[in-house]
Amino acid sequence: MSSLGNIKNCEKCVKRYTYLEYKWCKPCQINNLKNNFTNWTSGNEKIDNLIQGMQLKINYPKNIILEWIPYIQFSNINEIKKSDSATVYSAIWNNGPLNYDDSNKYEYIRSQYTKVNLKCLHNSQNITDEFLDEVESYLIDHNRYYNNNKIYGISQDSDTNNFIIVFLNGYYCEKCGKKYTNIKYKWCKPCQINNLKNNFTIWTSGNKKIDNLIQETQLKIDHPYKMGLEWIPYNQFSNINEIKKIDSTTVYSAIWKDGPLNYDSNKYEYIRSQNTKVNLKCLHNSQNIINEFLNEVESCLINHNRYNNNKIYGISQDSDTNNFIIVFLNGYYCEKCGKKYTNIRYKWCEPCQINNLKNNFTIWTSGNKKIDNLIQEMQLKIDHPCKIVLEWIPYNQFSNINEIKKNDSTTVHSAMWKDGPLNYDSNKYEYIRSQNTKVYLKCLHNSQNMINEFLNEVESYLISNDDDDDDDDDKIYGISQDSDTNNFIIVFLLNEYCEKCGEKYTNIECKWCKPCQINNLKNNFTSWTSGNENIDNLIQEMQLKIDSYKDIIFEWIPFSQFNIIKEIGKGGITTVYLAIWKDGPLYYSNNKYRYTRKYQNKEITLKFLHNSQNITNELLNKYCDYGISQDPDTNNFIVVSSNNKYCEKCGKEYEYASNWCKPCQINNLKNNFTNWTSGNEKIDNLIQGMQLKINYSWDIVLEWIPYNQLSNINEIKNSDFVIYYSAIWKVGPLNFDSSNKYKYTRSQNTKVDLKCLHNSQNITNEFLDEVKSYLINGKIYGISQDPDTNNFVIVFLNEYCENCGVKYTNIEYKWCKLCQINYLKDNLTKWTSGNENIDNLIQEMQLKIDSYEDIIFEWIPFSQFNIIKEIGKGGFATVYLAIWDDGPLYYSNNKYRYTRKYQSKEIALKFLHNSQNITSEFLNEVKKYSIIFDTDDFYQNDNIIKIYGISQNPDTKDYIMVLDYAEGDLLFGVIKGLKAIHQKHLVHCDFHAGNILLNTNYIYDVRFHTYIFISDMGLCKEVHDVNQSNIYGVIPYVAPEVLKGKPYTQAADIYSFGMIMYFIATGGQPFANCAHDEILVLNICDGIRPEIKEPVAPKCYIDLMKRCWDPNPDNRPKATECYELINSFRHARFSEAEKYRRLNISSSKKNRQSTHAQAIYTSRLLNPFTKNLPRYDNIDNNSIEVTDFTKLTDE
């Protein structure tokens, strides 16, 4: 037993510590807490049960121990915030919480005088389920995130008797009383937004547009480490030095005296980093071209929002010239050439590095023009600081040259490169050499006379250099030449090639070479023998099968290596022992790059094979793991295996990896049959029969449950034959712990449902059949019996609504549709829009919910919104980006109720012009959005915009639609949304780029999550109901047959989609260079389409776009086909189109600025332009207003 010195046991119970490093024993800690139950009480059984239940669930020394905390323990109590339902206080807890001291005493000690938050719930003297639910909702968070959302315990105000939840200080903002947006940093977004708003009056740039932009960015902050722009007075800058001046800009370096605001995570406040070095980009004459200046700022903000290292701090203005200035983080511009760094993170400037290399061409040569050209060409291709700089390396730079391998065409050497390769130092921001680097030299025989063949070999490796920027292992550093033979040499990093055999490592990262390991094992065959040829052959065969550094090296293990602990099982042909293997098995070390025995004194199992002196191949093939040994007394052979492979009780091999032994568990249950009885033979037989059928560790063990084990029994529903109850099963069901203890434990205080069958005292086959029917679903815990009525009771997993007794609509999330609808009905009196039609619409929408995922449509007070900026304007509406303070209602699948968990949510507000008088068209448009949400397949990801509710502008009385604002992939998102519309047999009827909701800051680079949804469902019609006499839309996006008077069809939507493809590929609107009048209408109907002057997209993209434009609607693809095509090659072949658009941002902007004055991209009545066209179907239909959601052309 001395060999077990490394296994530490609890001094109190002698069992192994649950967490050895902390000397923490869970069973002993549980017992200590249990023994302490008599020393405290809240005076309320439900509270006591909750606290005791949580205390008995501790699993880890760092877990908080929930406590009952006497109110007299609190001092310095100060009110933070009061609402109708609760008051939040800050306080000092005198004794403080229990914390486990794992550094010295290895015991719980109290952190005295701890600052806490108290949440006092009004009128909570009578404990309700709502109060307990609230407490448990915090406990869910507490268990998941050890250091966040901490709840220390429960207390009670001695004056009011209201119960109090005691939190870690910093859970609630001390200023506003709301839960911190970021608890870790004690950062409250609403308060920060208010601080910034209040500060708007104490600064100005003197230009309204600039002020609006700065304020807008400040109001969008959503994290303590993100800051909006600032207006920075020019006198704040000192040490201003010009870096570079070009036609339109001058770049300076400077010191910002006060410096930027940074959040201090220790002080929990913003402080300024004084005397910060910055770059100033001064745009000449910018005071007179303010729109162009703002475009420049916004282009910088795109990068600023995506990468923390591309920081733009703010805007300033030169007091002498009045030119506006963009203030950047120092390192944004190269101090040598004044251009923006190619890689800002590394302060790496590609043009300067290229020039440095060019200037260096004259100081080296290989003596061969072709080789010089290749090296120079490769050097001039570098585009990242981490890429290898290919070099000519003089042969005298190599030392310790040792031959590894030689064949007819090549010789391979290892060597030391004295100066070493160039590596970019990300701290010093320069290239430095890694001296004395081990390299691999591949010398090609007679290569001085076959220079083309040599260069082909070099270029094959250079492809590898270019293919993977992040992996330098198989890279080529350069070329050299043997001074004796004149053979040319390729120089590699040695990391990838085995120094012993010269072959590439089988596993490069771990430097593991399979051929060499096989040879080592072969060479070692003579160093050991079992004395039995069959055994030796088996071990050798197993060793030569290794294929990975992770594989076990099967061995012959001398019996003297083992210390037997105990016998754990015996069968007819085997006996199994638990033992200690002194040296332990061989493992390959990833650090030492060799095999070591790092787990000495390892617990293993020894399987003694009786009468195995004459070993057979059949026996050998049956048992294999770490190796084989032999008992020197009996000469029986022994199979050595891991200790978690065999049951310690019976010695049989576990069927599953969970250390669960079916035979032993069956025996345990059999042996327990005498310890319980229902008093009814049929019931006993049924339970016993089901227990003996368990096959897996996760199977429910059906039990007889004594009725006194059930508490908190509340009737849910009563009928002629049964009564349903909810209850708490105090002991709880059996669950197999497969992660730690490997035994059954009980989940105490489990919520269950009881189904009590009237007049079931006399067991009938019908009753047994009913029980068996539930057993099929596996949701029945057991059977009990009411001692008063003697009726039998079936105990279920909690799946019946406690409020109405009906089975939950969604059992997993405990969501009851009936109760939710009743709750919404009861809540109707608590709000009103002031307009009966609106109220009726909202009520109708609320009562349509069919899933816990559905949006709860609401009347939302306008005071809930903080407007950020206008993002679109059309003939009938204006759309703003805004923040909704409380955010929408979501059903919490942890708390099992609706909460507003996404506070300060970004949304879009669609202000409907002149909508004071509600029209049927307005109501219909709202319903169109809602129809799309009626089914689950549309709700989640079909890129149809979600609607949260309705509000009203208190000044204009115009109504507002509150819409979602979310992310997606532009082209894919558009076709996905259109496919969803068409699959519901709808036609959009006004599909154009302006009806795609997106943040225009992101429009030119969809790789970074363009904000995208299809909007304006107002004209959306059923397929059979699209005839109309009035034609609405944007001329370039309207299909020719519609312009001629035919009804709008799904094929017409596809035509519009083709125009959107054009817009996405080119960045410009179709037909932007001409007036949108009768002439353009005639041209479109005559087959004229937008010109594509450059290869803006791959052929597959252009082909699909042109098919969508086809004059014949029958030849256009369906939305499903477009979706499948785009999905199949959107990540690969469409990247060419995306690359073109990113490289041509500036030209796209110029195109937009030169748009024809009469090119109109907002929806309007088009009949005046189509009256001279031949008419087809001319069916009268009412028109409905439609809004352009995003203005994609300049004002």
Buried (B, 14 or more C-beta within 10 A) or exposed (E): EEBEEEEEEBEEEEEEBBBBEBBBBBEBBBEBBEEEEEEEEBEBEBBBBBBBBBBBBBEEBBBBBBBBBEBEBBEEEEEBBEEEEBBBBBBBBBBBBBBBEBEEEBEBEEEEEBEBBBBBBEEBEEBEBEBBEBBBBBBEBBBEEEEBBBBBBBBBBEEBEBBBBBBBBBBBBBEBBBBBBBBEBBBBBBBBBBEBEEEEEEEEBEBEEBBBBBBBBBBBBBEBEEBBBBBBEBEBBEEEEEBBEEEEBBBBBBBBBBBBBBBEEEEBEBEEEEEBEBBBBBBBEBBEBBEBBBBBBBBBBBBBBEEEBBBBBBBBBBEEBEBBBBBBBBBBBBBEBBBBBBBBEBBBBBEBBBEEBEEEEEEEEBEBEEBBEBBBEBBEEBEEBBBBBBBBBEBEBBEEBEEBBEEEEBBBBBBBBBBBBBBBEBEEBEBEEEEEBBBBBBBBBEBBEBBEEBBEBBEEBBEEBEEEEEEBBBBBBBBBBBEEBEBBBBBBBBBBBBBBBBBEBBBBEBBBBBEBBBEBBEEEEEEEEBEBEBBBEBBBEBBEEBEEBEBBBBBBBEEEBBBEBEBBBEEEEBBBBBBBBBBBBBBBEEEEEEBEEEBEBBBBBBBBBBEBEEBEEEBBEEBBBBBBBBBEEEEBBBBBBBBBBBBBBBBBBBBEEBBBBBEBBBEBBEEEEEEEEBEBEEBBEBBBEBBEEBEEBEBBBBBBBEBEBBEBBEEBBEEEEBBBBBBBBBBBBBBBEBEEEBEBEEEBBBBBBBBBBEEBEEBEEEBBEBBEEBBEEEBBBBBBBBEEBEBBBBBBBBBBBBBBBBEBBBBEBBBBBBBBBEBBEEEEEEEEBEBEBBBEBBBBBBEBBEBBBBBBBBBBBEEBBBBBBBBBBBBBBBBBBBBBBBBBBBBBEEBBBBBBBEBBBBBBBBBBBEBEEBBEBBBBBBBBBBBBBBBEEBBEEBBBBBBBBBBBBEEEEBBBBBBBBBBBBBBBBBBBBBBBBBBBEBBBBBBBBBBBBBBBBBBBBBEEBBBBBBBBBBBBBEBEEBBBBEBBBBBBBBBBBBBBBBBBBBBBBBBBBBBBBBBBBBBBBBBBBBBBBBEBBBBBBEEEBBEBEEEBBBEBBBEBBBBBBBBEBEEBBEBEBBBEBBEEBBEEBBBBBBEBBEEBBEEBBEBBEEBEEEBBBBBBEBEEBBEEBEEEEEEEBEBBBBBBBBBBBEE
